[in-house]
Amino acid sequence: MFKNQNPVFDYQKEPSRDILCIDCKSFYASVECVERGLNPLEAKLVVMSYPSNSWEERGSGLILASSPEAKKAYGITNISRARDLPFPYPKDLHIAPPRMAYYMEKNKEINAIYKKYADEANHHVYSVDESFLDITNSLNLFGVKTAKELAQMIQQDVVDRTGIYTTVGIGDNPLLAKLALDNASKDSPDRIAEWRYEEVKTTVWQIPKLTDFWGIGRKMAVRLNNLGIDTVYDLAHADYYRLKSTLGVIGTQLYAHAWGIDRSFLGEKYTPKSKSMGNSQILNRDYTRRSEIEIVIKEMADQLGTRLRRAETKAQVISLWVGFSLGYIDPSGKRGFHQQLKIPATNSSHELAEALLRIFDQHYKRQDIRSIGVNCSQLVYSAGLQLNLFDDPKEQMNHAKVDFIVDKIRQKYGFKAIVHAHSLLEGGRAIARSSLVGGHAGGMAGIEGEGHATHEKRISRLQ
């Protein structure tokens, strides 16, 4: 290859496997349909957090999933709200509160079916409703000649056992399988699409929008637009070296992806160069009082500290992300702020809370808040206690002992067995969120009620 000449890919030398990317169609909504004896492809159903029959309160309801017919009838997506539905709610519209723990169990059940067709090394769970399977060595085992035949067999097996319909993308590698799934399978009569190397020009290059391409979000699309790249075809024919100098390794990766190139293997173990931990939440209402926001930040620091201690690791960088209310107009035009702070390595809930509140104090200007996220990075693994020379050693030891005792009690009796006093104040979210899975209600109707609060009597008020 001559200098400044774009790379040329030889598909004959690229890895060619039979990869399936399988998606459970409208997974949460489909599970709820099956539970109600409804056909997931015909019924109108939405899974909604904070459902309400009150006109005034219904705006807080967040639609987490919708059946295909509900999307078609009401023009909604999985980021819509209750206010986007007709009100009063139509009689043929079923509204289900989220049951995240149950969905996770269904996910395990469906992935157990997948494991019949590919062993552990050739099975990768991508998300709660998507999985990759490498079935290259499974075709002869099941007496089929093509990947599509085995994909149809898997589809039928899943619907027979669970009532859930699936869509499938097939490709020579995980990238092509994923692109086929996202861009073609949903419109196919049999819900299967197959994209191979020899069809890249008529498939991958015809993807209508950059944001429909795997790995390109809204911000990256803008950066590519600024380089004169508006389509996937443009990306595949862009100046490789300009992409590399402007976007770095991501630019070279996107260029290869635009040609359908992906050299990853499902059985290949991936070890990230750096690790981080974090969690975020959308508040159940706008928080306008500083004291209430600080309570939530302390609770999130406590949760983060618990996870760090469980992993026997400590954080050297802590960051705070705060999102403003949709109804709040900031004079600067910002939708929130995201700042980080370098700290001595720690997993102390108290020290993490202090650092996060320091960031908050510097950047909070009395905005109305609706979402908060915390994250820690530059993790170091250590089970010992490193004392800070600038603080009282006894006080540091006491904080460590409190963390240890709290962790042990919660490990045995559950989170609500012992909570900090501030969580009992107005604005506290930790107790309510302890029953959630993935930020959403884990049980039948959301937050645990009095009948399920088996440890309420053991709540202790920690100062």
C-alpha positions in Angstrom: 0.0 0.0 0.0 1.4 3.4 -1.0 1.6 6.3 1.4 -1.7 8.1 1.9 -3.5 5.4 -0.1 -6.6 4.0 1.6 -6.4 0.4 2.9 -7.9 -2.2 0.7 -9.7 -5.2 2.3 -9.6 -8.6 0.9 -12.8 -10.4 2.0 -11.2 -13.8 1.1 -8.7 -13.2 3.9 -11.2 -11.9 6.5 -12.8 -14.3 9.1 -16.0 -15.7 7.8 -18.4 -17.4 10.2 -22.1 -18.0 10.6 -23.0 -15.4 13.3 -26.5 -14.8 14.6 -27.6 -11.6 16.4 -30.9 -12.5 18.0 -33.3 -9.9 19.4 -36.5 -10.5 21.4 -39.1 -8.3 19.7 -40.3 -5.6 22.1 -39.1 -7.9 25.0 -40.6 -6.3 28.1 -43.9 -5.7 26.4 -43.9 -9.2 24.9 -43.4 -10.8 28.3 -46.3 -8.9 29.7 -48.5 -9.8 26.7 -47.7 -13.5 27.1 -48.5 -13.3 30.9 -51.9 -11.9 30.0 -52.7 -14.5 27.3 -52.3 -11.9 24.6 -50.4 -12.2 21.2 -47.4 -9.9 21.4 -47.7 -9.1 17.7 -51.4 -8.1 17.9 -52.1 -6.6 21.3 -51.6 -3.0 22.3 -49.6 -2.9 25.5 -47.1 -0.5 27.1 -44.9 -1.0 30.1 -44.9 2.2 32.1 -43.2 3.4 35.2 -45.4 5.5 37.6 -48.7 4.8 35.7 -51.5 7.1 36.9 -55.1 7.6 36.0 -54.9 11.2 37.0 -54.6 13.8 34.3 -52.4 16.0 36.4 -50.0 13.2 37.4 -49.8 11.1 34.2 -47.0 13.2 32.8 -44.5 11.5 35.1 -45.2 8.1 33.6 -42.2 6.8 31.5 -43.0 4.3 28.7 -40.2 1.7 29.0 -41.5 -0.6 26.2 -44.3 -0.8 23.8 -45.8 -3.7 21.7 -45.5 -3.2 17.9 -49.2 -2.5 17.6 -49.1 0.1 20.4 -46.2 1.9 18.6 -48.1 1.8 15.3 -51.4 3.0 16.8 -50.1 5.9 19.0 -46.8 6.9 17.3 -44.8 6.2 20.5 -41.3 5.0 21.1 -39.6 3.5 24.2 -38.6 7.0 25.3 -42.1 8.4 25.3 -44.2 9.4 28.3 -47.7 8.8 29.4 -48.7 12.2 28.1 -48.0 11.0 24.6 -50.8 8.5 24.9 -54.5 9.4 24.3 -56.3 10.2 27.6 -58.5 8.7 29.1 -56.6 5.6 28.0 -58.3 3.5 25.3 -60.0 0.3 26.5 -58.0 -1.9 24.3 -54.7 -0.5 25.6 -53.1 -2.6 28.3 -50.8 -0.8 30.8 -48.3 -2.9 32.8 -46.0 -1.7 35.5 -42.4 -2.9 35.0 -41.2 -6.1 36.6 -37.4 -6.0 35.9 -36.6 -9.0 38.1 -39.1 -11.2 36.2 -37.7 -9.9 32.8 -34.2 -11.0 33.9 -35.6 -14.5 34.7 -37.2 -14.6 31.2 -33.9 -13.5 29.7 -32.1 -16.4 31.5 -34.8 -18.8 30.2 -34.4 -17.7 26.6 -30.6 -17.7 26.8 -30.8 -21.3 28.1 -32.6 -22.2 24.9 -29.8 -20.5 22.8 -27.2 -22.6 24.7 -28.7 -25.7 23.0 -27.4 -24.4 19.7 -24.0 -23.0 20.7 -21.7 -23.7 23.6 -20.7 -21.1 26.2 -17.7 -19.9 24.2 -19.8 -19.2 21.2 -22.7 -17.5 23.0 -22.5 -13.8 24.0 -25.3 -12.0 25.9 -25.2 -8.4 24.4 -28.1 -7.0 26.4 -31.3 -8.1 28.2 -33.0 -8.8 24.9 -30.1 -9.4 22.5 -27.6 -12.2 22.1 -24.9 -13.3 19.6 -24.4 -16.9 18.6 -21.7 -18.4 16.5 -23.4 -21.4 14.9 -20.6 -22.3 12.4 -20.0 -25.7 14.0 -23.6 -26.3 14.8 -25.1 -26.7 11.3 -24.2 -30.4 10.9 -25.2 -31.2 14.5 -28.8 -30.1 13.8 -28.9 -31.5 10.3 -29.3 -28.2 8.4 -27.3 -26.7 5.5 -27.6 -23.0 6.1 -27.5 -20.5 8.9 -31.0 -19.3 8.0 -32.4 -22.8 8.5 -31.0 -23.0 12.0 -32.1 -19.4 12.8 -35.6 -20.4 11.9 -35.3 -23.5 14.1 -34.2 -21.3 17.1 -37.0 -18.8 16.4 -39.6 -21.6 16.6 -38.1 -23.1 19.7 -38.2 -19.8 21.6 -41.8 -19.0 20.6 -43.0 -22.5 21.4 -41.4 -22.4 24.9 -41.9 -18.8 25.9 -44.4 -17.2 23.5 -41.8 -14.6 22.6 -41.1 -13.7 19.0 -37.5 -13.0 17.9 -35.8 -11.2 15.0 -32.5 -12.4 13.7 -29.5 -10.9 11.8 -27.1 -13.2 10.1 -23.6 -12.2 9.0 -20.0 -13.3 8.4 -19.0 -11.5 11.7 -20.8 -9.9 14.7 -20.8 -6.5 13.0 -22.6 -7.6 9.9 -25.1 -9.7 12.0 -25.9 -6.7 14.2 -26.3 -4.4 11.2 -28.6 -6.9 9.5 -30.7 -7.2 12.6 -31.0 -3.4 13.2 -31.6 -2.4 9.6 -33.4 -5.2 7.8 -34.7 -8.1 10.0 -37.6 -6.2 11.4 -39.0 -5.5 8.0 -38.6 -9.0 6.7 -41.7 -11.3 6.7 -39.8 -14.1 8.5 -38.0 -11.5 10.8 -34.6 -12.7 9.5 -32.0 -10.8 7.4 -28.7 -12.1 6.2 -25.8 -9.7 5.2 -22.6 -11.1 3.8 -19.3 -9.6 2.7 -20.2 -9.8 -1.0 -23.3 -7.7 -0.4 -21.7 -4.8 1.5 -22.3 -2.4 -1.4 -26.0 -3.2 -1.5 -26.6 -3.5 2.2 -24.2 -1.7 4.5 -23.6 1.2 2.1 -27.3 1.7 1.7 -28.0 2.3 5.4 -30.0 5.6 5.2 -28.6 7.5 8.2 -25.2 7.5 9.9 -27.0 7.1 13.3 -28.5 3.8 12.1 -24.9 2.4 11.9 -23.5 0.6 14.9 -21.1 2.7 16.9 -22.3 6.1 15.6 -24.3 8.2 17.9 -25.7 11.7 17.4 -22.5 13.5 18.5 -20.2 11.3 16.3 -22.6 11.8 13.3 -22.1 15.6 13.8 -18.3 15.2 13.8 -18.5 13.1 10.7 -20.8 15.6 9.0 -18.2 18.3 9.7 -15.7 16.2 7.7 -18.1 16.1 4.8 -19.3 12.5 5.6 -23.1 12.2 5.5 -23.7 8.6 4.7 -22.1 5.2 5.3 -21.1 5.1 1.7 -19.2 8.5 2.3 -17.6 6.9 5.3 -16.3 3.9 3.3 -14.8 6.2 0.7 -13.4 8.9 3.0 -9.8 9.7 3.4 -8.6 7.1 5.9 -5.6 9.1 7.1 -7.8 12.2 7.7 -10.2 10.1 9.7 -7.2 8.7 11.7 -5.7 12.1 12.4 -9.1 13.7 13.3 -10.8 10.9 15.2 -7.9 8.7 16.2 -8.4 4.9 16.5 -12.2 5.4 16.5 -11.9 6.9 13.0 -9.9 3.9 11.7 -12.4 1.5 13.3 -15.4 3.2 11.7 -13.7 3.2 8.3 -13.2 -0.6 8.6 -16.7 -1.1 9.8 -18.1 0.8 6.8 -16.5 -2.0 4.7 -18.1 -4.6 6.9 -14.8 -5.6 8.6 -14.9 -6.9 12.1 -12.2 -9.3 13.3 -13.5 -10.0 16.8 -14.5 -13.5 17.9 -17.3 -14.4 20.4 -15.0 -16.8 22.2 -12.3 -14.2 22.6 -12.0 -12.9 26.2 -11.9 -9.2 26.4 -9.9 -7.4 29.1 -10.6 -3.6 29.2 -7.6 -1.4 29.7 -9.3 0.6 32.4 -12.3 0.0 34.5 -14.9 2.2 36.2 -18.0 1.9 38.3 -21.0 4.1 38.4 -24.7 4.4 38.6 -27.3 7.0 37.7 -31.0 7.7 38.2 -33.8 9.7 36.9 -35.6 11.3 39.9 -39.3 10.7 40.3 -39.9 14.5 40.3 -38.0 17.8 39.8 -35.7 18.4 42.8 -35.5 22.1 43.6 -34.2 22.1 47.2 -30.4 21.8 47.7 -30.8 19.7 50.8 -32.8 17.1 49.0 -30.3 16.8 46.1 -27.5 16.4 48.6 -29.3 13.5 50.2 -29.6 11.7 46.9 -25.8 12.3 46.2 -24.9 10.9 49.6 -27.1 7.8 48.9 -25.4 7.2 45.6 -22.0 7.6 47.2 -23.0 5.0 49.7 -24.1 2.6 47.0 -20.9 3.2 45.0 -18.7 2.7 48.1 -20.5 -0.6 48.8 -19.8 -1.9 45.2 -16.1 -0.8 45.4 -15.6 -2.6 48.8 -17.3 -5.7 47.5 -14.8 -5.8 44.6 -11.9 -4.9 46.9 -11.0 -1.9 44.8 -10.6 1.8 45.4 -11.2 4.8 43.2 -8.7 7.6 42.4 -11.1 9.7 40.3 -14.7 10.5 41.1 -17.2 12.3 38.8 -20.7 13.7 39.2 -23.2 14.3 36.4 -26.3 16.4 37.0 -29.1 16.8 34.5 -31.5 19.8 34.7 -35.3 19.5 34.6 -36.8 19.6 31.1 -38.8 22.6 32.3 -35.8 24.5 33.5 -34.1 26.9 31.2 -30.5 27.6 32.1 -29.2 31.0 31.1 -26.1 29.3 29.6 -28.3 27.0 27.6 -26.7 23.9 29.2 -28.8 20.8 30.0 -26.6 19.9 33.0 -23.0 19.7 34.1 -20.5 16.8 34.4 -17.3 17.3 36.4 -14.7 15.0 37.9 -12.2 15.3 40.7 -8.9 13.5 41.4 -8.9 12.0 44.9 -6.6 9.8 47.1 -7.5 6.1 46.5 -10.6 5.3 48.6 -13.7 3.1 48.8 -15.0 4.9 51.9 -18.7 5.9 51.5 -18.0 9.0 53.6 -15.0 10.2 51.6 -16.8 9.5 48.3 -19.8 11.6 49.5 -17.5 14.4 50.6 -15.8 14.5 47.2 -19.1 14.4 45.2 -20.6 17.2 47.4 -17.4 19.3 46.8 -18.0 19.0 43.1 -21.7 19.8 43.6 -21.0 22.9 45.7 -18.7 24.3 43.0 -21.0 23.9 40.1 -24.6 24.0 41.4 -26.4 27.3 40.7 -29.8 26.6 42.1 -31.0 24.8 39.0 -34.0 22.4 39.0 -32.6 18.8 38.9 -34.2 15.7 37.4 -31.3 13.3 36.9 -28.1 12.5 38.8 -25.2 10.2 37.9 -22.0 9.3 39.8 -18.9 7.4 38.5 -15.5 6.4 39.7 -12.5 5.4 37.6 -8.7 4.8 37.8 -9.4 1.8 40.1 -6.7 0.2 42.1 -7.1 -3.2 43.8 -6.4 -3.2 47.5 -8.1 -4.7 50.5 -6.1 -2.8 53.1 -6.8 0.6 54.7 -4.5 3.4 53.6 -4.7 6.2 56.1 -4.7 9.9 55.0 -2.0 11.8 56.8 -4.1 15.0 56.8 -7.2 13.5 58.6 -7.6 12.2 62.1 -6.6 8.5 62.1 -9.2 7.5 64.6 -12.0 9.1 62.6 -10.8 7.3 59.5 -10.8 4.0 61.3 -14.3 4.7 62.6 -15.6 5.4 59.1 -14.0 2.1 57.9 -15.6 0.2 60.8 -19.0 1.6 60.0 -18.7 0.7 56.3 -17.7 -2.8 57.3 -20.6 -3.3 59.7 -23.1 -1.8 57.3 -21.9 -4.1 54.4 -22.2 -7.2 56.6 -25.7 -6.4 57.8 -26.9 -5.6 54.3 -25.3 -8.7 52.9 -27.2 -10.9 55.3 -30.5 -9.1 55.7 -30.9 -6.9 52.7 -30.4 -3.2 52.0 -33.3 -1.9 54.0 -32.1 -3.7 57.2 -29.9 -0.6 57.9 -30.1 2.8 56.3 -28.6 6.2 56.9 -30.8 8.6 58.7 -30.8 11.1 55.8 -32.5 8.4 53.6 -35.6 8.7 55.9 -35.9 12.5 55.1 -37.9 14.1 52.4 -36.2 13.6 49.0 -34.4 10.3 50.0 -34.6 7.7 47.3 -32.4 4.8 48.5 -35.2 2.9 50.3 -37.6 3.1 47.3 -34.8 2.2 44.8 -33.7 -0.8 46.8 -36.5 -2.8 45.3 -35.6 -1.8 41.7 -33.7 -3.7 39.1 -31.8 -1.7 36.5 -33.4 1.5 37.8 -37.0 0.1 37.4 -39.5 -1.7 39.5 -38.4 -5.3 40.1 -41.7 -6.7 41.5 -45.3 -7.2 40.5 -46.4 -3.6 40.9 -43.2 -1.7 41.6 -41.9 -0.6 44.9 -42.3 -3.1 47.8 -45.4 -2.4 49.9 -45.9 -2.8 53.6 -46.7 -6.5 53.2 -43.3 -7.2 51.7 -41.1 -5.0 53.9 -39.9 -7.9 56.0 -36.9 -6.0 57.4 -38.6 -2.6 58.1 -38.4 -3.1 61.8 -34.6 -3.4 61.7 -34.0 0.0 60.1 -31.3 1.8 62.0 -30.5 5.4 61.8 -26.8 5.9 61.1 -25.5 9.4 61.6 
